[in-house]
Amino acid sequence: MVRVLIVEDEEGVATTLKDTIEAAVRDSECIVQPSFENASMMLRNEVFDAVVLDQFEGEKIEPNNKARQVWRTIWDIQFMPVVVYSAVELELDQSFPKDHPVLTYIAKGPEHDAVAKHIALIAPYLLQLQMVRDEVRQVVKAALVDVTPHISKSAQEISDGKPDQLARIVRRRIAARMDLNTVLTDSKPAPWEQYIVPPLDDQWLMGDILRTAGGNAEDPTSYRVVLTPSCDLVQRNGGRKVTHVLVCKCGDIGPYVKATNVGKDLARLTRSLTEPQVGGYIPLPGYHGLIPPMSARLRDLELIAVDEIGDGDPAKFVRAASVDSPFREQIAWAFVQIAGRPAVPERDLEGWIEEIKARVAEAKPKP
């Protein structure tokens, strides 16, 4: 069931919103709360899937924008889409990006079905959020049940200065379980799911996708893939083990396709796309207009100074994305295949094949 909290002090508007949403969204329940203060309390104690939020109680007076406190409660405690339904322009949080799907503004008008249509449109997304919340809660509980009996035997170590030991072990088990759940899913992951956007934190990783600062996001040549091992990129005591980061340049997907020798029959790419690299090229999928379809060129290398990667001046490169495991490890293996291979001379492979064929023929049972 989809639960929607309607925070609206005009009874007629609230009733209409409730009726139209429940009619438009199957298996939904709308709870009306005219008090902004009570709404904040409800959000701290109950679980909702979305909130429809007026901005002002009664007439518009700037100090009266009580919706801001409700928004802060939602943002600090829960995650859910918020529809600001107001007669004035969005004044909830000027610093919040206007194109973020979690916050939508719909102007009040004589018809109130616009909100219902929006809730109906995002209803599948709301159900997916429910599934994520339930899965995370179950995985955390299971990890605590499994790990606590073992870690409790090490209580002496915890009292001796290792208070984060339980957190670390539980965290690893949660990550492993969530990763296993992803592998065991019935649906095939989309290619772009290998990216982590935005990158998780300030720690750089091998496989990070860099883009030239101010570069064209649609141009594959604006991108680089980090090849330096993650352990050398960890920032400790204000510095890293390396002064320069090894990267490979990216380019159009065309050279990769040519290296596969599939010709015009692109359906034959299926097997090649599962290989770590083909001809020194790694295919990289596009990501919703943020990263274009492209190929990483493992033979076209570059060293970038550590202080040239960041968010501000004098940064020449910014981190566009990280690559999730095991695709990150696949990039490392692809680079090893190129950079670490022995120099084997060309041999008479045709003669070798004839030798194998003769041997196989001799081994066949006589009729």
Sine and cosine of phi, psi and omega as CSV:
sin_phi,cos_phi,sin_psi,cos_psi,sin_omega,cos_omega
0.00,0.00,0.64,-0.77,0.05,-1.00
-1.00,-0.08,0.86,-0.50,0.00,-1.00
-0.97,-0.26,0.80,-0.60,-0.03,-1.00
-0.85,-0.52,0.79,-0.62,0.08,-1.00
-0.99,-0.11,0.83,-0.55,0.04,-1.00
-0.96,-0.27,0.90,-0.44,0.01,-1.00
-0.96,-0.26,0.99,-0.15,-0.11,-0.99
-0.45,-0.89,0.81,-0.59,-0.06,-1.00
-1.00,0.00,-0.15,0.99,0.09,-1.00
-1.00,0.02,0.92,-0.40,-0.13,-0.99
-0.87,0.50,-0.67,0.74,-0.03,-1.00
-0.90,0.44,-0.68,0.73,0.02,-1.00
-0.91,0.42,-0.70,0.72,-0.02,-1.00
-0.88,0.48,-0.69,0.72,-0.01,-1.00
-0.90,0.44,-0.67,0.74,0.01,-1.00
-0.90,0.44,-0.68,0.73,0.04,-1.00
-0.87,0.50,-0.72,0.69,-0.02,-1.00
-0.86,0.51,-0.74,0.67,-0.06,-1.00
-0.91,0.41,-0.70,0.71,-0.05,-1.00
-0.94,0.35,-0.61,0.79,0.01,-1.00
-0.93,0.38,-0.72,0.69,-0.02,-1.00
-0.91,0.41,-0.45,0.89,0.06,-1.00
-0.98,0.21,-0.53,0.85,-0.08,-1.00
-1.00,0.06,-0.48,0.88,-0.07,-1.00
-0.92,-0.39,0.92,-0.39,-0.01,-1.00
-0.90,0.43,0.62,-0.78,0.02,-1.00
0.83,0.55,0.81,0.59,0.03,-1.00
-0.82,-0.57,0.40,-0.92,0.03,-1.00
-0.68,-0.74,0.80,-0.60,0.02,-1.00
-0.94,-0.33,0.77,-0.64,0.05,-1.00
-0.93,-0.36,0.83,-0.55,-0.03,-1.00
-1.00,-0.09,0.75,-0.67,0.04,-1.00
-0.71,-0.70,0.94,-0.34,-0.04,-1.00
-0.97,0.23,-0.31,0.95,-0.06,-1.00
-0.99,-0.14,0.83,-0.56,0.03,-1.00
-0.91,0.42,-0.62,0.79,0.00,-1.00
-0.91,0.42,-0.70,0.71,0.03,-1.00
-0.91,0.41,-0.56,0.83,0.03,-1.00
-0.88,0.48,-0.67,0.74,0.04,-1.00
-0.87,0.49,-0.65,0.76,0.02,-1.00
-0.92,0.40,-0.66,0.75,0.01,-1.00
-0.89,0.46,-0.63,0.78,-0.02,-1.00
-0.93,0.37,-0.38,0.93,0.05,-1.00
-0.99,0.15,-0.35,0.94,-0.12,-0.99
-0.88,-0.47,-0.25,0.97,-0.02,-1.00
-0.81,-0.59,0.26,-0.97,0.01,-1.00
-0.94,-0.33,0.83,-0.56,0.10,-1.00
-0.85,-0.52,0.31,-0.95,0.00,-1.00
-0.99,-0.16,-0.41,0.91,0.03,-1.00
-0.35,-0.94,0.35,-0.94,0.02,-1.00
-0.77,-0.64,0.74,-0.67,0.17,-0.99
-0.97,-0.24,0.85,-0.52,-0.26,-0.97
-0.78,-0.63,0.86,-0.51,0.19,-0.98
-0.98,0.21,0.28,-0.96,-0.04,-1.00
-0.98,-0.18,-0.59,0.81,-0.12,-0.99
-0.84,-0.54,0.57,-0.82,0.08,-1.00
-1.00,-0.04,0.94,-0.34,-0.09,-1.00
0.98,0.22,-0.68,-0.73,-0.03,-1.00
-0.95,0.30,0.44,-0.90,0.01,-1.00
-0.96,0.29,0.91,-0.41,0.15,-0.99
-0.70,-0.71,0.79,-0.61,-0.15,-0.99
-0.77,0.64,-0.73,0.68,0.03,-1.00
-0.91,0.42,-0.20,0.98,-0.09,-1.00
-1.00,-0.03,0.12,0.99,-0.02,-1.00
-0.97,0.24,0.96,0.28,-0.10,-0.99
-0.96,0.28,-0.21,0.98,0.01,-1.00
-0.91,0.42,-0.40,0.92,-0.03,-1.00
-0.88,0.47,-0.62,0.78,0.01,-1.00
-0.93,0.37,-0.62,0.79,0.05,-1.00
-0.90,0.44,-0.67,0.74,0.02,-1.00
-0.88,0.47,-0.68,0.73,0.00,-1.00
-0.89,0.45,-0.62,0.79,0.04,-1.00
-0.88,0.47,-0.71,0.70,0.02,-1.00
-0.89,0.46,-0.73,0.68,-0.09,-1.00
-0.93,0.38,-0.57,0.82,-0.06,-1.00
-0.99,0.14,-0.50,0.86,-0.16,-0.99
-0.93,-0.36,-0.68,0.74,-0.08,-1.00
-0.81,-0.59,0.15,-0.99,0.13,-0.99
-0.81,-0.58,0.87,-0.49,0.03,-1.00
-0.32,-0.95,0.48,-0.88,0.08,-1.00
-0.90,0.43,0.64,-0.77,0.02,-1.00
-0.85,-0.53,0.78,-0.62,0.09,-1.00
-0.95,-0.32,0.93,-0.37,0.07,-1.00
-1.00,0.10,0.92,-0.39,-0.04,-1.00
-0.94,-0.34,0.99,-0.16,-0.17,-0.98
-0.60,-0.80,0.42,-0.91,0.02,-1.00
-0.99,0.15,-0.16,0.99,0.00,-1.00
-0.90,-0.44,0.27,-0.96,0.01,-1.00
-0.87,0.50,0.41,-0.91,-0.05,-1.00
-0.85,0.53,0.89,-0.45,0.02,-1.00
-0.81,-0.58,0.41,0.91,-0.11,-0.99
-0.98,0.21,-0.75,0.67,-0.05,-1.00
-0.40,-0.92,0.99,-0.11,-0.08,-1.00
-0.91,0.42,-0.38,0.92,-0.03,-1.00
-0.99,0.13,-0.18,0.98,-0.06,-1.00
-0.99,0.15,0.70,-0.72,-0.01,-1.00
-0.88,0.47,0.78,-0.63,-0.11,-0.99
-0.95,0.30,-0.30,0.95,-0.02,-1.00
-1.00,-0.09,0.17,0.99,0.00,-1.00
-0.99,0.16,0.78,-0.63,-0.09,-1.00
-0.92,0.39,-0.21,0.98,-0.04,-1.00
-0.97,0.22,-0.27,0.96,-0.03,-1.00
-0.76,-0.65,0.90,-0.43,-0.05,-1.00
-0.82,-0.57,0.65,-0.76,0.04,-1.00
-0.94,-0.35,0.79,-0.62,0.10,-1.00
-0.80,-0.60,0.82,-0.57,-0.04,-1.00
-0.96,0.28,0.66,-0.75,0.05,-1.00
-0.92,0.39,0.63,-0.77,0.02,-1.00
-0.51,-0.86,-0.08,-1.00,-0.01,-1.00
-0.91,0.42,-0.47,0.88,0.04,-1.00
-0.97,-0.23,0.67,-0.74,-0.05,-1.00
-0.94,-0.34,0.22,0.97,-0.05,-1.00
-0.99,0.17,-0.18,0.98,0.01,-1.00
-0.88,0.47,-0.63,0.78,0.02,-1.00
-0.92,0.40,-0.70,0.72,0.00,-1.00
-0.88,0.48,-0.65,0.76,0.02,-1.00
-0.90,0.44,-0.63,0.78,0.01,-1.00
-0.92,0.39,-0.71,0.71,0.02,-1.00
-0.88,0.48,-0.65,0.76,0.03,-1.00
-0.90,0.44,-0.60,0.80,-0.01,-1.00
-0.91,0.42,-0.64,0.76,-0.06,-1.00
-1.00,-0.08,0.07,1.00,-0.03,-1.00
-0.82,0.57,-0.69,0.72,0.05,-1.00
-0.87,0.50,-0.59,0.81,0.05,-1.00
-0.91,0.41,-0.64,0.77,0.02,-1.00
-0.90,0.44,-0.63,0.77,0.03,-1.00
-0.92,0.39,-0.58,0.81,0.07,-1.00
-0.90,0.43,-0.63,0.77,0.05,-1.00
-0.90,0.44,-0.64,0.77,0.08,-1.00
-0.84,0.54,-0.72,0.69,-0.03,-1.00
-0.89,0.46,-0.66,0.75,0.01,-1.00
-0.89,0.45,-0.73,0.69,0.00,-1.00
-0.86,0.50,-0.71,0.71,-0.02,-1.00
-0.90,0.43,-0.68,0.74,-0.03,-1.00
-0.91,0.41,-0.69,0.72,0.01,-1.00
-0.88,0.47,-0.70,0.72,0.00,-1.00
-0.88,0.48,-0.69,0.73,-0.01,-1.00
-0.92,0.38,-0.65,0.76,-0.01,-1.00
-0.92,0.39,-0.66,0.75,0.03,-1.00
-0.89,0.46,-0.70,0.71,0.01,-1.00
-0.88,0.48,-0.74,0.67,-0.02,-1.00
-0.88,0.47,-0.64,0.77,0.00,-1.00
-0.90,0.44,-0.66,0.75,0.02,-1.00
-0.91,0.41,-0.67,0.74,0.01,-1.00
-0.89,0.46,-0.66,0.75,-0.07,-1.00
-0.96,0.27,-0.62,0.78,-0.17,-0.98
-1.00,0.00,-0.61,0.80,-0.12,-0.99
-0.81,0.58,-0.68,0.73,0.01,-1.00
-0.86,0.51,-0.54,0.84,-0.02,-1.00
-0.99,0.17,-0.67,0.74,-0.05,-1.00
-0.95,0.32,-0.44,0.90,0.00,-1.00
-0.90,0.43,-0.40,0.91,0.05,-1.00
-0.95,0.31,-0.27,0.96,0.00,-1.00
-0.96,-0.26,0.51,0.86,-0.05,-1.00
-0.86,0.51,-0.53,0.85,0.01,-1.00
-0.89,0.45,-0.65,0.76,0.02,-1.00
-0.90,0.44,-0.63,0.78,0.01,-1.00
-0.90,0.44,-0.68,0.74,0.00,-1.00
-0.95,0.32,-0.31,0.95,0.00,-1.00
-1.00,-0.01,0.28,0.96,0.09,-1.00
0.93,-0.36,0.33,0.94,0.04,-1.00
-0.82,-0.57,0.83,0.55,-0.08,-1.00
-0.93,0.36,-0.30,0.95,-0.03,-1.00
-1.00,-0.07,0.16,0.99,-0.06,-1.00
-0.89,0.45,-0.72,0.69,0.01,-1.00
-0.87,0.49,-0.70,0.71,-0.02,-1.00
-0.88,0.48,-0.67,0.74,-0.02,-1.00
-0.90,0.44,-0.72,0.69,-0.06,-1.00
-0.93,0.37,-0.69,0.73,0.03,-1.00
-0.89,0.45,-0.65,0.76,0.00,-1.00
-0.87,0.49,-0.68,0.73,0.01,-1.00
-0.90,0.43,-0.65,0.76,-0.02,-1.00
-0.93,0.38,-0.62,0.79,0.06,-1.00
-0.89,0.46,-0.72,0.70,0.00,-1.00
-0.88,0.47,-0.67,0.74,-0.01,-1.00
-0.91,0.41,-0.66,0.75,0.00,-1.00
-0.92,0.39,-0.68,0.73,0.02,-1.00
-0.90,0.44,-0.61,0.79,0.03,-1.00
-0.91,0.41,-0.67,0.75,0.02,-1.00
-0.90,0.43,-0.65,0.76,0.04,-1.00
-0.87,0.50,-0.59,0.81,0.03,-1.00
-0.92,0.39,-0.65,0.76,-0.01,-1.00
-0.92,0.39,-0.61,0.79,-0.10,-0.99
-1.00,0.08,0.00,1.00,-0.03,-1.00
-0.90,0.44,0.50,-0.87,-0.01,-1.00
-0.97,0.26,-0.44,0.90,-0.03,-1.00
-1.00,-0.05,0.53,-0.85,0.01,-1.00
-0.99,0.17,0.75,-0.66,0.03,-1.00
-0.90,0.44,0.57,-0.82,0.11,-0.99
-0.94,0.35,0.52,-0.86,-0.02,-1.00
-0.81,0.58,-0.62,0.79,-0.06,-1.00
-0.94,0.34,-0.18,0.98,0.02,-1.00
-0.92,0.38,-0.18,0.98,0.04,-1.00
-0.95,0.30,-0.24,0.97,0.01,-1.00
-1.00,0.01,0.53,-0.85,0.17,-0.99
-0.93,-0.37,0.96,-0.27,-0.07,-1.00
-0.79,-0.61,0.81,-0.58,-0.15,0.99
-0.95,0.31,0.25,-0.97,0.04,-1.00
-0.81,0.58,0.49,-0.87,-0.16,-0.99
-0.89,0.46,-0.72,0.69,-0.07,-1.00
-0.42,-0.91,-0.27,-0.96,-0.05,-1.00
-0.98,0.18,-0.11,0.99,0.01,-1.00
-0.99,0.15,0.84,-0.55,-0.01,-1.00
-0.98,0.20,0.44,-0.90,-0.01,-1.00
-0.73,-0.69,0.50,-0.86,0.18,-0.98
-0.86,0.52,0.68,-0.73,-0.06,-1.00
1.00,-0.08,-0.11,0.99,0.07,-1.00
-0.85,0.53,0.61,-0.79,0.04,-1.00
-0.99,-0.15,0.88,-0.48,0.03,-1.00
-0.98,-0.21,0.48,-0.88,0.10,-1.00
-0.75,-0.66,0.62,-0.79,0.02,-1.00
-0.87,0.48,0.70,-0.71,-0.02,-1.00
-0.87,0.49,0.82,-0.57,-0.02,-1.00
0.98,0.20,0.06,1.00,-0.02,-1.00
-0.97,0.25,0.29,-0.96,0.02,-1.00
-0.95,0.31,0.89,-0.46,-0.06,-1.00
-0.91,0.42,-0.34,0.94,0.00,-1.00
-1.00,-0.02,-0.07,1.00,-0.05,-1.00
-0.99,-0.11,0.92,-0.40,-0.02,-1.00
-0.85,0.53,-0.47,0.88,-0.02,-1.00
-0.95,0.31,-0.13,0.99,0.05,-1.00
-0.98,0.19,-0.11,0.99,-0.17,-0.98
-0.94,-0.33,0.44,-0.90,0.09,-1.00
-0.69,-0.72,0.44,-0.90,0.08,-1.00
-0.89,-0.46,0.80,-0.60,-0.04,-1.00
-0.96,0.29,0.76,-0.65,0.00,-1.00
-0.92,-0.40,-0.18,0.98,0.04,-1.00
-0.91,0.41,0.70,-0.71,0.00,-1.00
-0.84,0.55,0.60,-0.80,-0.06,-1.00
-0.85,0.53,-0.61,0.80,-0.05,-1.00
-0.89,0.45,-0.43,0.90,0.03,-1.00
-1.00,0.10,-0.18,0.98,-0.04,-1.00
-0.99,-0.14,-0.18,0.98,-0.03,-1.00
-0.89,0.45,0.73,-0.68,-0.01,-1.00
-1.00,-0.05,0.89,-0.46,0.05,-1.00
-0.72,-0.69,0.68,-0.74,0.02,-1.00
0.81,0.59,0.60,0.80,0.09,-1.00
0.99,0.16,0.08,1.00,-0.02,-1.00
-0.54,-0.84,0.09,-1.00,0.04,-1.00
-0.84,-0.55,0.25,-0.97,-0.02,-1.00
-0.93,0.37,-0.40,0.92,-0.05,-1.00
-0.91,-0.41,0.45,-0.89,0.08,-1.00
-0.99,-0.15,-0.33,0.94,0.02,-1.00
-0.73,-0.69,0.51,-0.86,-0.01,-1.00
-0.94,-0.33,0.78,-0.62,0.05,-1.00
-0.99,0.13,0.78,-0.62,0.02,-1.00
-0.72,-0.69,0.32,-0.95,0.20,-0.98
-0.92,-0.40,0.53,-0.85,-0.02,-1.00
-0.99,0.16,0.38,-0.92,0.03,-1.00
-0.93,-0.38,0.32,-0.95,0.02,-1.00
-0.41,-0.91,-0.18,-0.98,-0.03,-1.00
-0.89,0.45,0.36,-0.93,-0.03,-1.00
-0.97,0.26,-0.28,0.96,-0.07,-1.00
-0.80,0.60,-0.78,0.63,0.00,-1.00
-0.86,0.51,-0.54,0.84,0.07,-1.00
-0.90,0.43,-0.73,0.68,0.00,-1.00
-0.86,0.50,-0.65,0.76,0.02,-1.00
-0.89,0.45,-0.61,0.79,-0.01,-1.00
-0.92,0.39,-0.40,0.91,-0.01,-1.00
-0.98,0.21,-0.25,0.97,0.01,-1.00
0.87,0.50,0.53,0.85,0.02,-1.00
-1.00,0.04,-0.13,0.99,-0.02,-1.00
0.91,0.42,-0.69,-0.72,0.00,-1.00
-1.00,0.03,-0.15,0.99,-0.02,-1.00
-1.00,0.06,0.98,0.19,-0.09,-1.00
-0.92,0.39,-0.25,0.97,0.06,-1.00
-0.90,0.44,-0.37,0.93,0.00,-1.00
-0.98,0.20,0.04,1.00,0.02,-1.00
-0.96,0.28,-0.22,0.97,-0.14,-0.99
-0.76,0.65,-0.79,0.62,-0.05,-1.00
-0.93,0.37,-0.65,0.76,-0.04,-1.00
-0.89,0.46,-0.58,0.82,-0.04,-1.00
-0.93,0.38,-0.27,0.96,0.04,-1.00
-1.00,-0.07,-0.11,0.99,0.02,-1.00
-0.99,0.16,0.50,-0.87,0.04,-1.00
-0.86,0.50,-0.63,0.78,0.03,-1.00
-0.35,-0.94,0.40,-0.91,0.07,-1.00
-0.73,-0.68,0.89,-0.45,0.02,-1.00
0.89,0.46,0.41,0.91,-0.02,-1.00
1.00,0.04,0.16,0.99,0.01,-1.00
-0.90,-0.44,0.68,-0.74,0.12,-0.99
-0.93,-0.36,0.85,-0.53,0.06,-1.00
-0.97,0.26,0.70,-0.71,0.02,-1.00
-0.83,-0.56,0.81,-0.58,-0.03,-1.00
-0.96,0.27,0.35,-0.94,0.09,-1.00
-0.97,0.22,0.35,-0.94,-0.02,-1.00
-0.71,-0.70,1.00,-0.03,0.19,-0.98
0.67,0.74,0.70,0.71,0.05,-1.00
0.98,0.17,-0.11,0.99,0.02,-1.00
-1.00,0.01,-0.56,0.83,0.02,-1.00
-0.72,-0.70,0.78,-0.62,-0.02,-1.00
-0.99,0.14,0.38,-0.93,0.16,-0.99
-0.87,0.50,0.75,-0.66,-0.09,-1.00
-0.35,-0.94,-0.02,-1.00,0.07,-1.00
-0.76,-0.65,0.63,-0.77,0.10,-0.99
-1.00,0.03,0.76,-0.65,-0.09,-1.00
-0.98,-0.21,0.98,-0.17,-0.14,-0.99
-0.93,0.36,-0.25,0.97,0.03,-1.00
-0.99,-0.12,-0.08,1.00,-0.01,-1.00
-0.95,-0.31,1.00,0.05,-0.17,-0.98
-0.98,-0.18,0.34,-0.94,-0.02,-1.00
-0.43,-0.90,0.57,-0.82,0.11,-0.99
-0.97,-0.25,0.79,-0.62,0.00,-1.00
-0.89,-0.46,0.78,-0.63,0.03,-1.00
-0.89,0.46,0.61,-0.79,-0.03,-1.00
-0.82,0.57,-0.66,0.75,-0.06,-1.00
-0.97,0.24,0.01,1.00,0.07,-1.00
-1.00,-0.05,0.00,1.00,0.01,-1.00
-0.92,-0.39,0.85,-0.53,-0.02,-1.00
0.14,-0.99,-0.29,-0.96,-0.04,-1.00
-0.96,-0.27,-0.31,0.95,-0.07,-1.00
-0.78,-0.62,-0.18,-0.98,0.01,-1.00
-0.92,0.38,0.70,-0.71,0.14,0.99
-0.99,-0.14,0.56,0.83,-0.08,-1.00
-0.87,0.49,0.73,-0.68,0.09,-1.00
-0.98,-0.22,-0.28,0.96,0.00,-1.00
-0.71,-0.71,0.56,-0.83,0.09,-1.00
-0.86,-0.51,0.45,-0.89,0.04,-1.00
-0.99,0.14,0.90,-0.43,0.00,-1.00
-1.00,0.08,-0.54,0.84,-0.06,-1.00
-0.21,-0.98,0.32,-0.95,0.25,-0.97
-0.96,-0.28,0.28,-0.96,0.06,-1.00
-0.94,-0.35,0.78,-0.62,-0.08,-1.00
-0.96,0.26,0.36,-0.93,0.13,-0.99
-0.97,0.24,0.61,-0.79,0.14,0.99
-1.00,-0.05,0.13,0.99,-0.03,-1.00
-0.93,0.36,-0.49,0.87,0.08,-1.00
-0.90,0.45,-0.70,0.71,0.03,-1.00
-0.91,0.41,-0.51,0.86,0.03,-1.00
-0.91,0.41,-0.60,0.80,0.07,-1.00
-0.90,0.44,-0.68,0.73,0.03,-1.00
-0.87,0.49,-0.69,0.72,0.00,-1.00
-0.91,0.42,-0.62,0.78,0.03,-1.00
-0.89,0.46,-0.66,0.75,0.00,-1.00
-0.93,0.38,-0.62,0.79,0.05,-1.00
-0.88,0.47,-0.63,0.78,0.02,-1.00
-0.87,0.49,-0.56,0.83,-0.02,-1.00
-1.00,0.06,-0.78,0.63,-0.12,-0.99
-0.99,0.13,-0.44,0.90,-0.09,-1.00
-0.97,-0.25,0.12,0.99,-0.04,-1.00
-0.97,0.24,0.56,-0.83,0.05,-1.00
-0.96,0.28,0.41,-0.91,0.02,-1.00
-1.00,0.10,1.00,-0.03,-0.02,-1.00
-1.00,-0.06,0.81,-0.59,0.00,-1.00
-0.95,0.32,0.34,-0.94,0.06,-1.00
-0.92,0.40,0.65,-0.76,-0.02,-1.00
-0.81,-0.59,0.18,-0.98,0.02,-1.00
-0.98,0.19,0.99,0.16,-0.05,-1.00
-0.93,0.37,-0.52,0.85,0.02,-1.00
-0.89,0.46,-0.68,0.73,0.03,-1.00
-0.90,0.43,-0.60,0.80,0.02,-1.00
-0.90,0.43,-0.67,0.74,0.02,-1.00
-0.88,0.48,-0.67,0.74,0.02,-1.00
-0.89,0.46,-0.62,0.79,0.03,-1.00
-0.89,0.46,-0.68,0.73,0.01,-1.00
-0.91,0.42,-0.68,0.73,-0.01,-1.00
-0.88,0.48,-0.65,0.76,0.01,-1.00
-0.91,0.42,-0.65,0.76,-0.01,-1.00
-0.91,0.42,-0.66,0.75,0.01,-1.00
-0.90,0.43,-0.65,0.76,0.01,-1.00
-0.90,0.44,-0.63,0.78,0.01,-1.00
-0.92,0.40,-0.51,0.86,-0.08,-1.00
-0.99,0.17,-0.23,0.97,-0.01,-1.00
-0.92,0.39,0.65,-0.76,0.01,-1.00
-0.90,0.43,0.61,-0.79,0.00,-1.00
-0.95,0.30,0.66,-0.75,0.01,-1.00
-0.93,0.37,0.00,0.00,0.00,0.00
